[in-house]
Amino acid sequence: MVTMLDERQVKNIRLTREEIKRYGRHLIIPEVGLEGQKKLKAAGVLIVGAGGLGSPLALYLAAAGIGRIGIVDFDVVDASNLQRQVLHTTRDVGRPKLQSAKEHMEALNPNVAVDTYPTSLNSENALEIFEPYDVIVDGTDNFPTRYLVNDACVLLGKPNVYGSIFRFEGQASVFATKEGPCYRCLYPEPPPPGLVPSCAEGGVLGVLPGIVGTIQANETVKLLLGIGNPLVGRLMLFDALEMQFRELKLRKNPECPVCGNNPSITELIDYQAFCGVTPGPKVDGNEFEITVEEFKRKLDDGEDVFVLDVREPHEYEIVNIGGMLIPLGELPNRVRELDSARSIVVHCHVGGRSRRAVEFLREIGFRKARNLAGGIDKWAEKVDTSLARY
């Protein structure tokens, strides 16, 4: 059992008559009771990300009566978010997610103090942002930030309530406690850049972040109350198609570079470099990439450009700009269908898969292959606004 709050933090906490009525269903649970609800009111929780996982987290933690909730995010609400990010509504499209999140959380529970951090979490600001909070909840969708959150939690001695989602599958665990392993114990090294597609490229079932996010919220409340058996040393795996939960036992790695017996990481590092994610060179004039505007000029000038679409057939059915469809996974076996002497512009949805395709093609001799920066989504936004965006 992990106990987050001691008596000194809650002894001066009082519940109003309105709060007693609001949290009545908590108060009559022996494991929570009045003392437990006072613990929740005394607690502070930071949510990293106001997207798919952050949405149920923010709503349920606010509803539960967590006294102080911080949210880190720098994105704006897009229409494509609304299929799963239930913290936001149609009227919020185009607004910063933090504005939408704060309004909806305060409307749900005006007793909760909501702190917003409109910034990208990085090695320079993470420790300062994390410091005031008792529990950090990871609702991110990229590897550099996951390692950053983990390492900052270990260095500060704060639990990291982890969750991840992709298509129909989700994971959850509690890392960085004194008793259990950290994220690096499970994943010592990040996957090669581009190997694991993002939700923007691979998709995600809309209800999946609701399931995983509420599990994260449940683990957060248990940690703060010091009740039950948290997911420490346990990785929960969920398959929405089979409606099946599985569990893997995790052990703390004594050789872990951040939480092991002799840690070599004692301060936050460059996580973009660690994960092999480096800022790309400027697109204009770069032989590897081409902007949608430059691509349009070439087409308008009648240049001989071969268009290669490396998305999946079901994506091609949604929207396409013509060209040959060869899904990225089939490209090595179908490369003979391409002419290495021609200029080739490769595109996918937002540019990740096509970048990997261009890297592959150039390695085998296609020196005129270039990646369409931003993919068909950027083309639909900037060039042909009549096209559907997904």
C-alpha positions in Angstrom: 0.0 0.0 0.0 1.2 3.5 -0.9 0.2 6.3 1.4 0.6 9.8 -0.2 -0.6 12.2 2.5 0.1 12.4 6.2 -2.0 13.7 9.0 -0.3 17.1 9.0 -1.5 17.8 5.5 -5.2 17.2 6.3 -5.7 18.2 10.0 -6.7 21.7 9.1 -9.0 20.7 6.1 -12.7 21.2 6.6 -15.6 20.2 4.4 -18.5 22.7 3.8 -22.1 21.6 4.0 -22.2 21.8 0.3 -19.1 19.5 -0.1 -20.5 17.0 2.4 -23.6 16.7 0.2 -21.6 16.6 -3.0 -19.3 13.9 -1.8 -21.9 12.0 0.2 -21.5 8.7 -1.7 -17.8 8.9 -0.9 -18.3 9.7 2.8 -20.4 6.6 3.4 -17.7 4.2 2.0 -15.7 3.1 5.1 -12.5 3.1 3.0 -13.0 6.7 2.2 -15.1 8.4 4.8 -14.8 12.0 6.0 -11.0 11.6 6.6 -10.4 10.2 3.1 -12.4 13.0 1.5 -10.4 15.6 3.4 -7.2 13.9 2.1 -8.5 14.3 -1.5 -9.2 18.0 -0.8 -5.7 18.5 0.6 -4.1 16.8 -2.4 -2.6 18.1 -5.6 -2.5 16.2 -8.9 -0.8 17.2 -12.1 -2.1 15.9 -15.4 0.3 16.0 -18.3 -1.8 16.4 -21.5 -5.5 17.5 -21.9 -6.2 15.1 -24.7 -7.7 11.6 -24.9 -6.4 10.4 -21.5 -6.4 13.8 -19.9 -10.1 14.3 -20.6 -11.5 11.5 -18.3 -8.7 12.2 -15.9 -9.6 15.8 -15.5 -13.3 15.2 -15.2 -13.2 12.4 -12.8 -10.5 13.8 -10.6 -12.4 17.1 -10.4 -15.6 15.3 -9.6 -13.8 13.3 -6.9 -12.8 16.5 -5.1 -9.1 16.7 -5.6 -8.3 20.1 -4.1 -5.7 21.2 -6.7 -5.4 19.9 -10.2 -2.8 21.2 -12.6 -2.8 20.5 -16.4 0.1 20.9 -18.8 -0.8 21.3 -22.5 0.0 23.8 -25.3 -2.4 22.5 -28.1 -5.7 23.8 -29.4 -8.9 21.9 -29.8 -9.3 20.4 -33.3 -12.5 18.8 -34.7 -10.6 15.5 -35.0 -10.1 15.5 -31.2 -13.9 15.4 -30.4 -14.2 11.7 -31.2 -12.4 10.8 -28.0 -11.5 14.0 -26.0 -14.7 14.4 -24.1 -13.4 17.3 -22.1 -13.9 19.5 -25.1 -17.0 20.3 -27.2 -17.7 21.5 -30.7 -17.9 25.1 -29.6 -14.3 24.8 -28.3 -12.7 24.0 -31.7 -9.9 26.4 -32.2 -9.6 27.4 -28.6 -6.6 26.4 -26.4 -7.4 23.0 -24.7 -6.4 24.4 -21.3 -9.2 27.1 -21.5 -11.7 24.5 -22.4 -10.5 22.1 -19.7 -10.5 24.7 -16.9 -14.0 25.9 -17.8 -15.5 22.4 -17.9 -13.7 21.3 -14.7 -14.8 24.4 -12.8 -18.4 24.0 -14.1 -18.4 20.4 -12.8 -16.9 21.2 -9.4 -16.3 24.9 -8.4 -14.5 23.7 -5.2 -11.5 22.5 -7.2 -8.6 24.9 -7.9 -7.4 24.4 -11.5 -3.8 25.4 -12.5 -3.0 25.6 -16.2 0.5 25.4 -17.7 0.3 26.5 -21.4 3.7 25.2 -22.3 5.5 22.3 -23.8 7.0 20.2 -21.0 10.7 20.0 -21.2 13.9 19.4 -19.1 14.1 23.0 -18.1 10.6 23.4 -16.6 9.5 19.9 -15.6 10.9 19.8 -12.1 9.5 23.2 -11.2 6.0 22.4 -12.6 5.9 18.9 -10.9 7.1 20.1 -7.5 3.9 21.4 -5.9 1.9 18.2 -6.7 1.6 14.9 -4.9 0.9 12.6 -7.9 1.8 13.1 -11.6 -0.5 11.5 -14.2 1.0 10.8 -17.6 -1.6 11.4 -20.4 1.0 11.9 -23.2 1.3 10.2 -26.5 5.0 10.4 -27.3 8.1 8.7 -26.0 10.3 11.7 -25.2 7.7 13.1 -22.9 7.0 9.7 -21.3 10.7 9.3 -20.4 10.9 13.0 -19.2 7.8 12.5 -16.9 9.3 9.3 -15.6 12.7 10.6 -14.8 11.3 13.8 -13.2 9.0 11.7 -11.0 11.9 9.5 -9.9 14.1 12.5 -9.1 11.4 14.2 -7.1 10.1 11.0 -5.5 6.5 11.4 -6.9 4.4 8.6 -8.3 3.9 8.4 -12.0 0.4 7.1 -13.0 1.0 5.9 -16.5 -1.4 5.2 -19.3 -1.1 4.7 -23.1 -3.6 3.9 -25.9 -3.4 2.8 -29.5 -6.2 1.5 -31.7 -8.0 -1.0 -29.5 -5.3 -1.6 -26.9 -4.4 0.2 -23.7 -1.9 0.0 -20.9 -1.8 1.4 -17.3 0.6 1.1 -14.4 2.0 3.1 -11.5 5.7 3.9 -11.8 8.4 5.7 -9.8 7.2 4.7 -6.3 9.8 3.7 -3.7 8.5 0.1 -3.7 8.2 -0.5 -7.4 9.8 -0.1 -10.9 9.9 3.0 -13.1 9.0 3.3 -16.8 12.7 2.7 -17.7 12.6 -0.6 -15.9 9.9 -1.7 -18.3 11.3 0.1 -21.4 15.1 0.7 -20.9 15.4 2.1 -24.5 12.9 3.9 -26.7 11.9 2.2 -30.0 13.5 3.5 -33.1 12.0 6.8 -34.3 8.9 6.1 -36.4 8.6 2.4 -35.6 5.6 2.9 -33.4 2.9 4.9 -35.2 1.1 7.6 -33.3 -2.7 7.7 -32.8 -2.8 10.3 -35.5 -1.4 7.7 -37.9 -2.8 4.5 -36.5 -6.0 5.7 -35.0 -7.7 4.9 -31.7 -11.1 3.7 -30.7 -12.9 6.7 -29.3 -14.0 5.0 -26.0 -10.6 3.5 -25.3 -9.0 6.6 -23.6 -12.2 6.8 -21.5 -11.5 3.3 -20.2 -7.8 3.7 -19.6 -8.1 7.3 -18.3 -10.6 6.3 -15.7 -8.3 3.5 -14.6 -5.6 6.1 -14.2 -8.0 8.3 -12.2 -8.9 5.3 -10.0 -5.2 4.6 -9.3 -4.6 8.2 -8.5 -7.4 8.3 -5.9 -6.2 5.0 -4.3 -2.7 6.4 -4.0 -3.9 9.6 -2.3 -6.2 7.7 0.1 -3.6 4.9 0.7 -6.1 2.2 0.1 -6.3 -1.0 -2.1 -3.6 -2.5 -4.2 -2.3 0.0 -6.7 -0.8 -1.0 -10.0 2.8 -0.8 -8.6 4.9 -3.6 -10.1 2.0 -4.5 -12.4 1.3 -3.6 -16.0 -2.4 -3.8 -16.9 -3.1 -4.6 -20.6 -6.5 -4.1 -22.0 -7.9 -5.3 -25.4 -11.1 -3.6 -26.2 -11.9 -5.9 -29.1 -11.7 -9.0 -26.9 -12.9 -7.1 -23.8 -10.0 -8.7 -22.0 -7.7 -7.5 -19.2 -4.3 -9.1 -18.7 -1.6 -8.3 -16.2 2.2 -8.5 -16.3 4.3 -8.5 -13.2 7.1 -6.0 -13.3 10.2 -5.9 -11.2 12.4 -3.0 -10.2 15.7 -3.2 -12.2 18.6 -2.7 -9.8 20.7 -1.7 -12.9 18.1 1.0 -14.0 20.0 4.2 -14.8 17.5 6.4 -13.0 15.9 4.4 -10.2 18.5 1.6 -9.7 21.1 1.1 -7.0 23.7 3.2 -8.7 21.8 5.7 -11.0 23.8 7.3 -13.8 20.9 9.7 -14.6 20.8 12.3 -11.8 19.3 15.2 -13.7 17.0 15.6 -16.6 18.6 15.0 -20.0 17.8 15.9 -23.7 14.9 13.5 -24.3 14.4 14.4 -27.9 18.0 13.3 -28.6 17.6 10.2 -26.3 14.6 9.0 -28.4 16.3 9.9 -31.6 13.8 12.7 -32.4 15.7 15.6 -33.7 14.3 18.8 -35.2 14.3 18.4 -39.0 16.1 20.8 -41.2 14.1 23.6 -42.9 11.8 22.2 -45.5 12.2 24.9 -48.1 15.2 23.9 -50.3 15.7 20.7 -48.5 16.2 17.8 -50.9 14.4 15.4 -48.5 11.2 17.3 -48.0 8.8 19.5 -49.9 6.1 21.8 -48.7 2.6 21.5 -50.0 2.9 25.0 -51.6 6.1 24.0 -53.4 4.5 20.8 -54.5 1.5 22.7 -55.9 3.7 25.0 -57.9 5.5 22.0 -59.5 2.1 20.5 -60.5 0.9 23.9 -61.8 4.1 24.2 -63.8 3.5 20.8 -65.4 6.6 19.2 -63.9 6.8 15.4 -64.1 6.2 14.4 -60.5 5.2 10.9 -59.5 2.9 10.9 -56.4 3.2 7.9 -54.0 0.7 7.5 -51.2 1.9 5.2 -48.5 -1.3 5.2 -46.4 -3.6 2.2 -45.9 -6.4 1.4 -48.4 -9.2 2.4 -46.0 -7.5 5.8 -45.6 -7.3 6.2 -49.3 -11.0 5.7 -49.5 -11.6 8.6 -47.1 -9.7 11.1 -49.2 -6.9 11.0 -51.7 -5.1 13.3 -54.2 -4.5 10.5 -56.7 -1.2 8.9 -57.3 -0.1 5.3 -56.7 -1.2 3.7 -53.4 1.5 1.4 -51.9 1.1 1.0 -48.1 4.3 1.5 -46.2 4.4 -2.1 -45.1 4.2 -3.3 -48.7 6.8 -0.9 -50.0 9.9 -3.1 -49.7 8.2 -5.8 -51.8 6.7 -3.5 -54.4 9.6 -1.1 -54.9 10.2 -2.4 -58.4 6.9 -0.7 -59.4 8.7 2.7 -59.0 11.1 4.4 -61.4 14.2 5.7 -59.6 14.9 8.2 -62.4 11.7 10.2 -61.8 11.0 12.8 -59.1 8.8 11.1 -56.5 6.8 12.9 -53.9 5.7 10.6 -51.1 2.8 11.4 -48.7 0.8 9.9 -46.0 -1.7 11.4 -43.5 0.5 13.8 -41.6 4.0 13.0 -42.8 5.5 10.4 -40.4 5.1 7.3 -42.5 6.1 9.0 -45.7 9.2 10.3 -44.0 10.2 6.7 -43.2 9.3 5.7 -46.8 11.6 8.4 -48.2 14.4 7.3 -45.9 14.0 3.7 -47.2 13.8 4.8 -50.8 16.9 7.0 -50.7 18.9 4.2 -49.0 18.3 2.0 -52.0 19.0 4.6 -54.7 15.9 6.7 -55.1 17.7 10.0 -54.8 14.8 12.1 -56.1 12.3 10.9 -53.5 11.0 13.7 -51.3 8.5 13.7 -48.4 5.4 15.9 -48.5 5.7 17.8 -45.2 2.4 17.6 -43.3 1.0 15.0 -45.6 -2.4 15.0 -47.2 -3.8 16.7 -44.1 -1.6 19.8 -44.7 -2.5 19.7 -48.4 -6.3 19.8 -47.5 -5.6 22.6 -45.0 -3.4 24.8 -47.2 -4.1 23.9 -50.8 -7.4 22.1 -51.5 -9.8 23.0 -48.7 -12.5 21.1 -50.4 -10.9 17.8 -49.4 -12.0 16.0 -46.2 -9.7 16.0 -43.2 -9.6 13.1 -40.8 
